Amino acid sequence: MNEIATSTDKLPAAPAGPKRITHKVRRAIDIMVAGDAKTITEAAEKAGLSREHLSRELSKSDVNTFLQQKVARALAIASARAGAVKTELLDSTSEHVRNDASSFVLGLAGIRPAESLSIAVNVNVARAGYCIDLRPEPGEIIDEARANPQVIEHE
């Protein structure tokens, strides 16, 4: 049998909404995101807060989420500007700049040149501090020579 809730039954508590972030803390976050302050101390001073209070507020999850959202918005705007700069550089008078910009843009599109394998070999043995002789002794098996290389010191 279904029971109907009466006014004496307890209803579940409504979920608490996000906590209010004070104007001064919002101002300090705006200062930090804009780059007008390099440290928490400097941002707190400009917003009229103590460093300790701002630090405590920034450790709260709702304030931290607000800060991350502000940073994400600022980076989204900056990425649009950066994209416009890369596009403008495609028309640069410098061939080197145009090449770098086009490689970057193509890389974003997933188009990359084939990777080439490059090996640098120093053939000036007289300048080396140590040389490892990997040549096998006459009559030795090659695998044993690799397992026990001889070290020759040059000065």
N, CA, C and O atoms as a GROMACS GRO file, in nm:
protein
  620
    1MET      N    1   0.083  -0.115   0.000
    1MET     CA    2   0.000   0.000   0.000
    1MET      C    3   0.089   0.124   0.000
    1MET      O    4   0.186   0.132   0.075
    2ASN      N    5   0.055   0.221  -0.086
    2ASN     CA    6   0.132   0.345  -0.094
    2ASN      C    7   0.092   0.438   0.018
    2ASN      O    8  -0.025   0.459   0.048
    3GLU      N    9   0.194   0.493   0.078
    3GLU     CA   10   0.167   0.589   0.186
    3GLU      C   11   0.188   0.729   0.134
    3GLU      O   12   0.277   0.753   0.052
    4ILE      N   13   0.109   0.820   0.178
    4ILE     CA   14   0.120   0.960   0.138
    4ILE      C   15   0.196   1.033   0.247
    4ILE      O   16   0.169   1.015   0.366
    5ALA      N   17   0.292   1.116   0.205
    5ALA     CA   18   0.372   1.191   0.303
    5ALA      C   19   0.284   1.294   0.372
    5ALA      O   20   0.206   1.364   0.307
    6THR      N   21   0.297   1.302   0.500
    6THR     CA   22   0.222   1.402   0.576
    6THR      C   23   0.314   1.516   0.614
    6THR      O   24   0.435   1.505   0.598
    7SER      N   25   0.259   1.623   0.663
    7SER     CA   26   0.338   1.740   0.700
    7SER      C   27   0.435   1.711   0.814
    7SER      O   28   0.531   1.785   0.834
    8THR      N   29   0.412   1.604   0.887
    8THR     CA   30   0.502   1.571   0.998
    8THR      C   31   0.624   1.493   0.951
    8THR      O   32   0.722   1.482   1.025
    9ASP      N   33   0.619   1.438   0.828
    9ASP     CA   34   0.736   1.365   0.776
    9ASP      C   35   0.845   1.465   0.738
    9ASP      O   36   0.817   1.576   0.692
   10LYS      N   37   0.968   1.422   0.758
   10LYS     CA   38   1.081   1.510   0.722
   10LYS      C   39   1.111   1.496   0.574
   10LYS      O   40   1.120   1.386   0.521
   11LEU      N   41   1.126   1.610   0.510
   11LEU     CA   42   1.162   1.612   0.369
   11LEU      C   43   1.314   1.624   0.358
   11LEU      O   44   1.378   1.683   0.446
   12PRO      N   45   1.371   1.570   0.253
   12PRO     CA   46   1.517   1.583   0.238
   12PRO      C   47   1.556   1.730   0.224
   12PRO      O   48   1.484   1.809   0.163
   13ALA      N   49   1.670   1.763   0.280
   13ALA     CA   50   1.718   1.901   0.274
   13ALA      C   51   1.752   1.937   0.130
   13ALA      O   52   1.808   1.856   0.056
   14ALA      N   53   1.718   2.058   0.092
   14ALA     CA   54   1.750   2.106  -0.042
   14ALA      C   55   1.902   2.120  -0.053
   14ALA      O   56   1.966   2.166   0.041
   15PRO      N   57   1.959   2.084  -0.167
   15PRO     CA   58   2.103   2.099  -0.181
   15PRO      C   59   2.143   2.246  -0.173
   15PRO      O   60   2.077   2.334  -0.229
   16ALA      N   61   2.250   2.269  -0.102
   16ALA     CA   62   2.297   2.407  -0.086
   16ALA      C   63   2.358   2.455  -0.217
   16ALA      O   64   2.433   2.382  -0.282
   17GLY      N   65   2.325   2.576  -0.255
   17GLY     CA   66   2.380   2.635  -0.377
   17GLY      C   67   2.523   2.679  -0.352
   17GLY      O   68   2.575   2.666  -0.241
   18PRO      N   69   2.586   2.732  -0.455
   18PRO     CA   70   2.723   2.778  -0.437
   18PRO      C   71   2.729   2.892  -0.336
   18PRO      O   72   2.640   2.978  -0.330
   19LYS      N   73   2.833   2.891  -0.256
   19LYS     CA   74   2.848   2.994  -0.155
   19LYS      C   75   2.883   3.126  -0.222
   19LYS      O   76   2.942   3.129  -0.331
   20ARG      N   77   2.847   3.234  -0.157
   20ARG     CA   78   2.873   3.366  -0.210
   20ARG      C   79   3.020   3.402  -0.192
   20ARG      O   80   3.078   3.381  -0.086
   21ILE      N   81   3.079   3.455  -0.298
   21ILE     CA   82   3.218   3.499  -0.294
   21ILE      C   83   3.215   3.651  -0.281
   21ILE      O   84   3.150   3.718  -0.361
   22THR      N   85   3.284   3.703  -0.183
   22THR     CA   86   3.278   3.847  -0.155
   22THR      C   87   3.337   3.928  -0.271
   22THR      O   88   3.415   3.878  -0.352
   23HIS      N   89   3.296   4.054  -0.275
   23HIS     CA   90   3.342   4.145  -0.379
   23HIS      C   91   3.495   4.159  -0.375
   23HIS      O   92   3.559   4.160  -0.480
   24LYS      N   93   3.552   4.170  -0.255
   24LYS     CA   94   3.698   4.189  -0.244
   24LYS      C   95   3.775   4.066  -0.293
   24LYS      O   96   3.880   4.078  -0.356
   25VAL      N   97   3.722   3.947  -0.264
   25VAL     CA   98   3.790   3.825  -0.310
   25VAL      C   99   3.779   3.816  -0.462
   25VAL      O  100   3.876   3.778  -0.528
   26ARG      N  101   3.662   3.850  -0.518
   26ARG     CA  102   3.647   3.852  -0.664
   26ARG      C  103   3.743   3.951  -0.726
   26ARG      O  104   3.804   3.924  -0.830
   27ARG      N  105   3.758   4.066  -0.662
   27ARG     CA  106   3.849   4.169  -0.713
   27ARG      C  107   3.993   4.118  -0.711
   27ARG      O  108   4.068   4.140  -0.806
   28ALA      N  109   4.033   4.050  -0.603
   28ALA     CA  110   4.168   3.995  -0.593
   28ALA      C  111   4.192   3.891  -0.703
   28ALA      O  112   4.300   3.886  -0.762
   29ILE      N  113   4.092   3.809  -0.729
   29ILE     CA  114   4.104   3.708  -0.836
   29ILE      C  115   4.117   3.775  -0.972
   29ILE      O  116   4.199   3.734  -1.054
   30ASP      N  117   4.036   3.879  -0.996
   30ASP     CA  118   4.047   3.954  -1.122
   30ASP      C  119   4.186   4.013  -1.138
   30ASP      O  120   4.241   4.012  -1.248
   31ILE      N  121   4.242   4.065  -1.031
   31ILE     CA  122   4.377   4.124  -1.035
   31ILE      C  123   4.480   4.017  -1.070
   31ILE      O  124   4.570   4.041  -1.151
   32MET      N  125   4.467   3.898  -1.009
   32MET     CA  126   4.564   3.792  -1.037
   32MET      C  127   4.550   3.741  -1.181
   32MET      O  128   4.651   3.721  -1.249
   33VAL      N  129   4.428   3.721  -1.227
   33VAL     CA  130   4.406   3.668  -1.362
   33VAL      C  131   4.454   3.768  -1.468
   33VAL      O  132   4.508   3.728  -1.571
   34ALA      N  133   4.435   3.897  -1.442
   34ALA     CA  134   4.480   3.999  -1.537
   34ALA      C  135   4.631   4.016  -1.538
   34ALA      O  136   4.686   4.079  -1.628
   35GLY      N  137   4.698   3.960  -1.437
   35GLY     CA  138   4.844   3.972  -1.430
   35GLY      C  139   4.889   4.101  -1.365
   35GLY      O  140   5.007   4.138  -1.375
   36ASP      N  141   4.798   4.171  -1.298
   36ASP     CA  142   4.834   4.296  -1.232
   36ASP      C  143   4.903   4.272  -1.099
   36ASP      O  144   4.956   4.366  -1.039
   37ALA      N  145   4.904   4.149  -1.052
   37ALA     CA  146   4.974   4.113  -0.928
   37ALA      C  147   5.046   3.981  -0.952
   37ALA      O  148   4.990   3.888  -1.010
   38LYS      N  149   5.169   3.975  -0.907
   38LYS     CA  150   5.248   3.853  -0.927
   38LYS      C  151   5.233   3.756  -0.810
   38LYS      O  152   5.259   3.637  -0.827
   39THR      N  153   5.192   3.804  -0.694
   39THR     CA  154   5.181   3.720  -0.576
   39THR      C  155   5.044   3.738  -0.511
   39THR      O  156   4.973   3.833  -0.539
   40ILE      N  157   5.010   3.643  -0.424
   40ILE     CA  158   4.885   3.653  -0.348
   40ILE      C  159   4.890   3.775  -0.257
   40ILE      O  160   4.789   3.844  -0.240
   41THR      N  161   5.006   3.801  -0.199
   41THR     CA  162   5.022   3.916  -0.110
   41THR      C  163   4.991   4.045  -0.184
   41THR      O  164   4.919   4.131  -0.133
   42GLU      N  165   5.044   4.059  -0.304
   42GLU     CA  166   5.022   4.180  -0.383
   42GLU      C  167   4.875   4.193  -0.425
   42GLU      O  168   4.818   4.302  -0.421
   43ALA      N  169   4.814   4.082  -0.465
   43ALA     CA  170   4.672   4.085  -0.504
   43ALA      C  171   4.585   4.120  -0.385
   43ALA      O  172   4.490   4.198  -0.398
   44ALA      N  173   4.615   4.064  -0.269
   44ALA     CA  174   4.537   4.092  -0.149
   44ALA      C  175   4.548   4.239  -0.111
   44ALA      O  176   4.448   4.302  -0.075
   45GLU      N  177   4.667   4.294  -0.120
   45GLU     CA  178   4.689   4.435  -0.086
   45GLU      C  179   4.609   4.526  -0.179
   45GLU      O  180   4.545   4.621  -0.134
   46LYS      N  181   4.612   4.497  -0.309
   46LYS     CA  182   4.540   4.579  -0.407
   46LYS      C  183   4.389   4.568  -0.391
   46LYS      O  184   4.316   4.661  -0.424
   47ALA      N  185   4.341   4.453  -0.341
   47ALA     CA  186   4.197   4.433  -0.323
   47ALA      C  187   4.148   4.474  -0.185
   47ALA      O  188   4.028   4.470  -0.157
   48GLY      N  189   4.240   4.513  -0.097
   48GLY     CA  190   4.202   4.556   0.037
   48GLY      C  191   4.177   4.440   0.133
   48GLY      O  192   4.094   4.449   0.222
   49LEU      N  193   4.252   4.330   0.113
   49LEU     CA  194   4.239   4.212   0.200
   49LEU      C  195   4.374   4.181   0.264
   49LEU      O  196   4.478   4.228   0.219
   50SER      N  197   4.370   4.100   0.370
   50SER     CA  198   4.496   4.052   0.425
   50SER      C  199   4.539   3.930   0.344
   50SER      O  200   4.455   3.860   0.286
   51ARG      N  201   4.669   3.904   0.340
   51ARG     CA  202   4.720   3.790   0.266
   51ARG      C  203   4.664   3.660   0.321
   51ARG      O  204   4.629   3.568   0.246
   52GLU      N  205   4.655   3.652   0.453
   52GLU     CA  206   4.606   3.531   0.518
   52GLU      C  207   4.461   3.500   0.479
   52GLU      O  208   4.426   3.386   0.450
   53HIS      N  209   4.378   3.606   0.479
   53HIS     CA  210   4.237   3.587   0.444
   53HIS      C  211   4.222   3.541   0.299
   53HIS      O  212   4.148   3.447   0.270
   54LEU      N  213   4.294   3.607   0.207
   54LEU     CA  214   4.285   3.570   0.066
   54LEU      C  215   4.336   3.427   0.046
   54LEU      O  216   4.278   3.351  -0.031
   55SER      N  217   4.442   3.392   0.113
   55SER     CA  218   4.496   3.257   0.101
   55SER      C  219   4.395   3.153   0.149
   55SER      O  220   4.377   3.049   0.086
   56ARG      N  221   4.329   3.182   0.263
   56ARG     CA  222   4.225   3.090   0.313
   56ARG      C  223   4.110   3.079   0.215
   56ARG      O  224   4.059   2.969   0.190
   57GLU      N  225   4.068   3.191   0.159
   57GLU     CA  226   3.956   3.191   0.064
   57GLU      C  227   3.992   3.112  -0.062
   57GLU      O  228   3.909   3.038  -0.114
   58LEU      N  229   4.116   3.127  -0.110
   58LEU     CA  230   4.157   3.057  -0.232
   58LEU      C  231   4.164   2.906  -0.212
   58LEU      O  232   4.160   2.830  -0.309
   59SER      N  233   4.176   2.862  -0.087
   59SER     CA  234   4.181   2.718  -0.061
   59SER      C  235   4.041   2.656  -0.056
   59SER      O  236   4.029   2.534  -0.051
   60LYS      N  237   3.937   2.738  -0.056
   60LYS     CA  238   3.800   2.686  -0.056
   60LYS      C  239   3.764   2.641  -0.198
   60LYS      O  240   3.803   2.704  -0.296
   61SER      N  241   3.688   2.532  -0.206
   61SER     CA  242   3.659   2.472  -0.337
   61SER      C  243   3.578   2.565  -0.427
   61SER      O  244   3.602   2.570  -0.548
   62ASP      N  245   3.480   2.637  -0.371
   62ASP     CA  246   3.398   2.724  -0.456
   62ASP      C  247   3.478   2.842  -0.510
   62ASP      O  248   3.459   2.884  -0.624
   63VAL      N  249   3.568   2.895  -0.428
   63VAL     CA  250   3.652   3.007  -0.473
   63VAL      C  251   3.753   2.956  -0.575
   63VAL      O  252   3.781   3.024  -0.674
   64ASN      N  253   3.808   2.838  -0.550
   64ASN     CA  254   3.904   2.779  -0.643
   64ASN      C  255   3.839   2.751  -0.778
   64ASN      O  256   3.900   2.773  -0.882
   65THR      N  257   3.716   2.703  -0.777
   65THR     CA  258   3.642   2.680  -0.902
   65THR      C  259   3.619   2.811  -0.976
   65THR      O  260   3.634   2.817  -1.098
   66PHE      N  261   3.582   2.916  -0.903
   66PHE     CA  262   3.563   3.047  -0.964
   66PHE      C  263   3.692   3.096  -1.029
   66PHE      O  264   3.691   3.147  -1.141
   67LEU      N  265   3.805   3.079  -0.959
   67LEU     CA  266   3.936   3.119  -1.011
   67LEU      C  267   3.967   3.041  -1.139
   67LEU      O  268   4.011   3.100  -1.238
   68GLN      N  269   3.946   2.911  -1.139
   68GLN     CA  270   3.974   2.830  -1.257
   68GLN      C  271   3.887   2.871  -1.376
   68GLN      O  272   3.933   2.872  -1.489
   69GLN      N  273   3.761   2.906  -1.350
   69GLN     CA  274   3.673   2.952  -1.457
   69GLN      C  275   3.722   3.084  -1.516
   69GLN      O  276   3.719   3.104  -1.637
   70LYS      N  277   3.767   3.174  -1.428
   70LYS     CA  278   3.820   3.303  -1.476
   70LYS      C  279   3.944   3.283  -1.562
   70LYS      O  280   3.959   3.346  -1.667
   71VAL      N  281   4.032   3.194  -1.517
   71VAL     CA  282   4.155   3.166  -1.593
   71VAL      C  283   4.120   3.103  -1.727
   71VAL      O  284   4.179   3.140  -1.829
   72ALA      N  285   4.026   3.009  -1.729
   72ALA     CA  286   3.985   2.944  -1.854
   72ALA      C  287   3.929   3.046  -1.953
   72ALA      O  288   3.959   3.041  -2.072
   73ARG      N  289   3.848   3.140  -1.904
   73ARG     CA  290   3.793   3.246  -1.991
   73ARG      C  291   3.904   3.333  -2.047
   73ARG      O  292   3.905   3.365  -2.166
   74ALA      N  293   3.999   3.372  -1.961
   74ALA     CA  294   4.110   3.457  -2.006
   74ALA      C  295   4.195   3.385  -2.110
   74ALA      O  296   4.238   3.446  -2.207
   75LEU      N  297   4.219   3.255  -2.090
   75LEU     CA  298   4.298   3.179  -2.186
   75LEU      C  299   4.224   3.159  -2.318
   75LEU      O  300   4.286   3.157  -2.424
   76ALA      N  301   4.093   3.146  -2.312
   76ALA     CA  302   4.014   3.132  -2.435
   76ALA      C  303   4.026   3.258  -2.519
   76ALA      O  304   4.040   3.251  -2.641
   77ILE      N  305   4.019   3.372  -2.454
   77ILE     CA  306   4.033   3.500  -2.526
   77ILE      C  307   4.174   3.514  -2.581
   77ILE      O  308   4.192   3.556  -2.695
   78ALA      N  309   4.274   3.478  -2.499
   78ALA     CA  310   4.413   3.489  -2.543
   78ALA      C  311   4.442   3.393  -2.658
   78ALA      O  312   4.519   3.427  -2.748
   79SER      N  313   4.382   3.274  -2.657
   79SER     CA  314   4.407   3.179  -2.765
   79SER      C  315   4.349   3.229  -2.897
   79SER      O  316   4.406   3.204  -3.003
   80ALA      N  317   4.237   3.300  -2.891
   80ALA     CA  318   4.181   3.358  -3.013
   80ALA      C  319   4.275   3.464  -3.069
   80ALA      O  320   4.297   3.472  -3.190
   81ARG      N  321   4.330   3.546  -2.981
   81ARG     CA  322   4.426   3.648  -3.025
   81ARG      C  323   4.553   3.583  -3.080
   81ARG      O  324   4.606   3.628  -3.182
   82ALA      N  325   4.601   3.477  -3.013
   82ALA     CA  326   4.722   3.409  -3.060
   82ALA      C  327   4.699   3.346  -3.197
   82ALA      O  328   4.788   3.348  -3.282
   83GLY      N  329   4.582   3.291  -3.217
   83GLY     CA  330   4.550   3.233  -3.348
   83GLY      C  331   4.552   3.339  -3.456
   83GLY      O  332   4.598   3.314  -3.568
   84ALA      N  333   4.500   3.456  -3.424
   84ALA     CA  334   4.500   3.566  -3.522
   84ALA      C  335   4.643   3.608  -3.556
   84ALA      O  336   4.673   3.639  -3.671
   85VAL      N  337   4.730   3.610  -3.456
   85VAL     CA  338   4.870   3.647  -3.479
   85VAL      C  339   4.937   3.544  -3.570
   85VAL      O  340   5.008   3.581  -3.664
   86LYS      N  341   4.915   3.415  -3.542
   86LYS     CA  342   4.974   3.310  -3.627
   86LYS      C  343   4.924   3.323  -3.770
   86LYS      O  344   5.001   3.303  -3.865
   87THR      N  345   4.798   3.355  -3.787
   87THR     CA  346   4.742   3.372  -3.921
   87THR      C  347   4.806   3.491  -3.991
   87THR      O  348   4.837   3.484  -4.110
   88GLU      N  349   4.827   3.601  -3.918
   88GLU     CA  350   4.893   3.718  -3.976
   88GLU      C  351   5.037   3.688  -4.015
   88GLU      O  352   5.087   3.740  -4.115
   89LEU      N  353   5.104   3.604  -3.935
   89LEU     CA  354   5.244   3.571  -3.964
   89LEU      C  355   5.259   3.490  -4.093
   89LEU      O  356   5.368   3.485  -4.150
   90LEU      N  357   5.151   3.427  -4.138
   90LEU     CA  358   5.157   3.355  -4.266
   90LEU      C  359   5.184   3.450  -4.382
   90LEU      O  360   5.231   3.407  -4.487
   91ASP      N  361   5.153   3.579  -4.364
   91ASP     CA  362   5.175   3.678  -4.468
   91ASP      C  363   5.298   3.765  -4.442
   91ASP      O  364   5.313   3.872  -4.501
   92SER      N  365   5.386   3.719  -4.353
   92SER     CA  366   5.505   3.796  -4.319
   92SER      C  367   5.599   3.808  -4.439
   92SER      O  368   5.596   3.724  -4.530
   93THR      N  369   5.682   3.911  -4.438
   93THR     CA  370   5.780   3.928  -4.546
   93THR      C  371   5.899   3.834  -4.526
   93THR      O  372   5.972   3.805  -4.621
   94SER      N  373   5.920   3.787  -4.404
   94SER     CA  374   6.030   3.695  -4.375
   94SER      C  375   5.988   3.552  -4.409
   94SER      O  376   5.888   3.501  -4.360
   95GLU      N  377   6.068   3.487  -4.494
   95GLU     CA  378   6.039   3.349  -4.532
   95GLU      C  379   6.052   3.256  -4.411
   95GLU      O  380   5.976   3.159  -4.399
   96HIS      N  381   6.146   3.285  -4.325
   96HIS     CA  382   6.167   3.202  -4.205
   96HIS      C  383   6.044   3.208  -4.114
   96HIS      O  384   5.997   3.105  -4.064
   97VAL      N  385   5.992   3.328  -4.092
   97VAL     CA  386   5.874   3.346  -4.008
   97VAL      C  387   5.754   3.278  -4.072
   97VAL      O  388   5.677   3.210  -4.003
   98ARG      N  389   5.736   3.295  -4.203
   98ARG     CA  390   5.624   3.231  -4.273
   98ARG      C  391   5.633   3.079  -4.262
   98ARG      O  392   5.531   3.012  -4.243
   99ASN      N  393   5.754   3.025  -4.275
   99ASN     CA  394   5.773   2.880  -4.266
   99ASN      C  395   5.736   2.829  -4.126
   99ASN      O  396   5.665   2.730  -4.113
  100ASP      N  397   5.784   2.898  -4.022
  100ASP     CA  398   5.752   2.856  -3.885
  100ASP      C  399   5.602   2.864  -3.858
  100ASP      O  400   5.545   2.774  -3.797
  101ALA      N  401   5.540   2.972  -3.902
  101ALA     CA  402   5.396   2.989  -3.879
  101ALA      C  403   5.316   2.883  -3.954
  101ALA      O  404   5.221   2.827  -3.899
  102SER      N  405   5.353   2.856  -4.078
  102SER     CA  406   5.278   2.755  -4.155
  102SER      C  407   5.300   2.616  -4.096
  102SER      O  408   5.206   2.536  -4.093
  103SER      N  409   5.421   2.584  -4.049
  103SER     CA  410   5.445   2.455  -3.984
  103SER      C  411   5.361   2.441  -3.859
  103SER      O  412   5.307   2.334  -3.831
  104PHE      N  413   5.350   2.549  -3.782
  104PHE     CA  414   5.269   2.546  -3.660
  104PHE      C  415   5.122   2.523  -3.692
  104PHE      O  416   5.057   2.439  -3.630
  105VAL      N  417   5.070   2.597  -3.790
  105VAL     CA  418   4.929   2.585  -3.826
  105VAL      C  419   4.900   2.446  -3.882
  105VAL      O  420   4.799   2.386  -3.848
  106LEU      N  421   4.988   2.395  -3.966
  106LEU     CA  422   4.969   2.260  -4.020
  106LEU      C  423   4.977   2.156  -3.909
  106LEU      O  424   4.904   2.057  -3.911
  107GLY      N  425   5.065   2.178  -3.812
  107GLY     CA  426   5.076   2.086  -3.698
  107GLY      C  427   4.947   2.081  -3.618
  107GLY      O  428   4.907   1.974  -3.571
  108LEU      N  429   4.882   2.196  -3.602
  108LEU     CA  430   4.752   2.198  -3.533
  108LEU      C  431   4.647   2.118  -3.608
  108LEU      O  432   4.557   2.059  -3.549
  109ALA      N  433   4.660   2.117  -3.741
  109ALA     CA  434   4.566   2.043  -3.824
  109ALA      C  435   4.602   1.894  -3.831
  109ALA      O  436   4.532   1.817  -3.896
  110GLY      N  437   4.711   1.855  -3.765
  110GLY     CA  438   4.752   1.716  -3.765
  110GLY      C  439   4.840   1.678  -3.883
  110GLY      O  440   4.866   1.559  -3.905
  111ILE      N  441   4.886   1.777  -3.958
  111ILE     CA  442   4.973   1.750  -4.073
  111ILE      C  443   5.116   1.784  -4.031
  111ILE      O  444   5.150   1.900  -4.006
  112ARG      N  445   5.198   1.681  -4.025
  112ARG     CA  446   5.337   1.700  -3.982
  112ARG      C  447   5.430   1.632  -4.082
  112ARG      O  448   5.392   1.532  -4.144
  113PRO      N  449   5.550   1.686  -4.097
  113PRO     CA  450   5.646   1.619  -4.187
  113PRO      C  451   5.692   1.487  -4.124
  113PRO      O  452   5.687   1.470  -4.002
  114ALA      N  453   5.737   1.396  -4.208
  114ALA     CA  454   5.787   1.268  -4.158
  114ALA      C  455   5.911   1.295  -4.072
  114ALA      O  456   5.995   1.378  -4.105
  115GLU      N  457   5.918   1.224  -3.961
  115GLU     CA  458   6.032   1.242  -3.872
  115GLU      C  459   6.152   1.171  -3.931
  115GLU      O  460   6.145   1.055  -3.972
  116SER      N  461   6.264   1.243  -3.934
  116SER     CA  462   6.386   1.182  -3.985
  116SER      C  463   6.475   1.147  -3.867
  116SER      O  464   6.480   1.218  -3.767
  117LEU      N  465   6.545   1.037  -3.881
  117LEU     CA  466   6.634   0.991  -3.777
  117LEU      C  467   6.770   1.055  -3.797
  117LEU      O  468   6.829   1.042  -3.904
  118SER      N  469   6.819   1.123  -3.697
  118SER     CA  470   6.951   1.186  -3.710
  118SER      C  471   7.042   1.137  -3.600
  118SER      O  472   7.000   1.124  -3.485
  119ILE      N  473   7.165   1.108  -3.636
  119ILE     CA  474   7.264   1.060  -3.541
  119ILE      C  475   7.386   1.150  -3.552
  119ILE      O  476   7.439   1.172  -3.661
  120ALA      N  477   7.429   1.201  -3.438
  120ALA     CA  478   7.549   1.284  -3.436
  120ALA      C  479   7.666   1.196  -3.391
  120ALA      O  480   7.659   1.129  -3.289
  121VAL      N  481   7.774   1.197  -3.469
  121VAL     CA  482   7.891   1.117  -3.438
  121VAL      C  483   8.010   1.210  -3.424
  121VAL      O  484   8.035   1.293  -3.511
  122ASN      N  485   8.083   1.197  -3.315
  122ASN     CA  486   8.203   1.276  -3.294
  122ASN      C  487   8.322   1.190  -3.336
  122ASN      O  488   8.353   1.089  -3.272
  123VAL      N  489   8.388   1.231  -3.444
  123VAL     CA  490   8.501   1.152  -3.494
  123VAL      C  491   8.634   1.203  -3.444
  123VAL      O  492   8.738   1.147  -3.478
  124ASN      N  493   8.634   1.309  -3.365
  124ASN     CA  494   8.758   1.364  -3.313
  124ASN      C  495   8.794   1.291  -3.183
  124ASN      O  496   8.765   1.340  -3.074
  125VAL      N  497   8.857   1.174  -3.195
  125VAL     CA  498   8.886   1.088  -3.082
  125VAL      C  499   8.988   1.150  -2.989
  125VAL      O  500   8.986   1.123  -2.869
  126ALA      N  501   9.078   1.232  -3.041
  126ALA     CA  502   9.184   1.291  -2.958
  126ALA      C  503   9.128   1.383  -2.850
  126ALA      O  504   9.190   1.401  -2.746
  127ARG      N  505   9.012   1.441  -2.873
  127ARG     CA  506   8.953   1.534  -2.776
  127ARG      C  507   8.863   1.464  -2.674
  127ARG      O  508   8.827   1.524  -2.573
  128ALA      N  509   8.826   1.340  -2.699
  128ALA     CA  510   8.733   1.270  -2.611
  128ALA      C  511   8.802   1.234  -2.480
  128ALA      O  512   8.922   1.206  -2.477
  129GLY      N  513   8.726   1.234  -2.371
  129GLY     CA  514   8.781   1.196  -2.241
  129GLY      C  515   8.797   1.046  -2.231
  129GLY      O  516   8.899   0.998  -2.182
  130TYR      N  517   8.699   0.970  -2.277
  130TYR     CA  518   8.703   0.824  -2.275
  130TYR      C  519   8.651   0.773  -2.408
  130TYR      O  520   8.558   0.830  -2.466
  131CYS      N  521   8.711   0.666  -2.455
  131CYS     CA  522   8.661   0.597  -2.573
  131CYS      C  523   8.639   0.452  -2.534
  131CYS      O  524   8.722   0.393  -2.465
  132ILE      N  525   8.531   0.396  -2.574
  132ILE     CA  526   8.501   0.257  -2.545
  132ILE      C  527   8.527   0.178  -2.673
  132ILE      O  528   8.464   0.201  -2.776
  133ASP      N  529   8.620   0.084  -2.664
  133ASP     CA  530   8.658   0.002  -2.778
  133ASP      C  531   8.563  -0.117  -2.782
  133ASP      O  532   8.572  -0.206  -2.697
  134LEU      N  533   8.474  -0.118  -2.879
  134LEU     CA  534   8.377  -0.226  -2.892
  134LEU      C  535   8.420  -0.330  -2.994
  134LEU      O  536   8.345  -0.424  -3.022
  135ARG      N  537   8.540  -0.314  -3.048
  135ARG     CA  538   8.586  -0.414  -3.144
  135ARG      C  539   8.619  -0.544  -3.073
  135ARG      O  540   8.681  -0.542  -2.966
  136PRO      N  541   8.579  -0.655  -3.130
  136PRO     CA  542   8.612  -0.783  -3.066
  136PRO      C  543   8.759  -0.818  -3.084
  136PRO      O  544   8.821  -0.784  -3.185
  137GLU      N  545   8.813  -0.886  -2.986
  137GLU     CA  546   8.950  -0.938  -2.996
  137GLU      C  547   8.950  -1.046  -3.104
  137GLU      O  548   8.846  -1.107  -3.130
  138PRO      N  549   9.061  -1.071  -3.165
  138PRO     CA  550   9.065  -1.180  -3.265
  138PRO      C  551   9.023  -1.312  -3.202
  138PRO      O  552   9.077  -1.352  -3.098
  139GLY      N  553   8.930  -1.379  -3.262
  139GLY     CA  554   8.882  -1.507  -3.214
  139GLY      C  555   8.767  -1.496  -3.116
  139GLY      O  556   8.710  -1.599  -3.077
  140GLU      N  557   8.730  -1.375  -3.073
  140GLU     CA  558   8.618  -1.359  -2.979
  140GLU      C  559   8.486  -1.355  -3.055
  140GLU      O  560   8.480  -1.319  -3.172
  141ILE      N  561   8.381  -1.393  -2.983
  141ILE     CA  562   8.247  -1.383  -3.039
  141ILE      C  563   8.199  -1.240  -3.016
  141ILE      O  564   8.225  -1.181  -2.911
  142ILE      N  565   8.130  -1.184  -3.112
  142ILE     CA  566   8.090  -1.043  -3.108
  142ILE      C  567   8.004  -1.012  -2.986
  142ILE      O  568   8.024  -0.907  -2.924
  143ASP      N  569   7.910  -1.098  -2.948
  143ASP     CA  570   7.823  -1.071  -2.834
  143ASP      C  571   7.903  -1.058  -2.706
  143ASP      O  572   7.871  -0.973  -2.622
  144GLU      N  573   8.007  -1.140  -2.687
  144GLU     CA  574   8.088  -1.129  -2.566
  144GLU      C  575   8.165  -0.998  -2.565
  144GLU      O  576   8.185  -0.939  -2.459
  145ALA      N  577   8.209  -0.952  -2.681
  145ALA     CA  578   8.282  -0.825  -2.688
  145ALA      C  579   8.193  -0.709  -2.646
  145ALA      O  580   8.240  -0.616  -2.581
  146ARG      N  581   8.066  -0.713  -2.682
  146ARG     CA  582   7.974  -0.607  -2.641
  146ARG      C  583   7.944  -0.614  -2.492
  146ARG      O  584   7.921  -0.512  -2.428
  147ALA      N  585   7.944  -0.734  -2.439
  147ALA     CA  586   7.916  -0.750  -2.296
  147ALA      C  587   8.033  -0.703  -2.210
  147ALA      O  588   8.012  -0.662  -2.096
  148ASN      N  589   8.157  -0.708  -2.262
  148ASN     CA  590   8.278  -0.671  -2.187
  148ASN      C  591   8.364  -0.575  -2.267
  148ASN      O  592   8.473  -0.612  -2.309
  149PRO      N  593   8.318  -0.451  -2.290
  149PRO     CA  594   8.398  -0.357  -2.368
  149PRO      C  595   8.520  -0.311  -2.290
  149PRO      O  596   8.518  -0.305  -2.168
  150GLN      N  597   8.626  -0.278  -2.362
  150GLN     CA  598   8.746  -0.225  -2.300
  150GLN      C  599   8.737  -0.073  -2.300
  150GLN      O  600   8.694  -0.014  -2.399
  151VAL      N  601   8.776  -0.011  -2.190
  151VAL     CA  602   8.771   0.134  -2.179
  151VAL      C  603   8.913   0.185  -2.197
  151VAL      O  604   9.003   0.143  -2.124
  152ILE      N  605   8.934   0.275  -2.291
  152ILE     CA  606   9.065   0.334  -2.318
  152ILE      C  607   9.056   0.482  -2.283
  152ILE      O  608   8.968   0.552  -2.333
  153GLU      N  609   9.145   0.529  -2.196
  153GLU     CA  610   9.141   0.668  -2.155
  153GLU      C  611   9.238   0.750  -2.238
  153GLU      O  612   9.353   0.711  -2.258
  154HIS      N  613   9.190   0.865  -2.287
  154HIS     CA  614   9.273   0.961  -2.364
  154HIS      C  615   9.280   1.090  -2.284
  154HIS      O  616   9.183   1.129  -2.220
  155GLU      N  617   9.395   1.154  -2.288
  155GLU     CA  618   9.408   1.283  -2.219
  155GLU      C  619   9.419   1.396  -2.317
  155GLU      O  620   9.430   1.511  -2.276
   0.00000   0.00000   0.00000
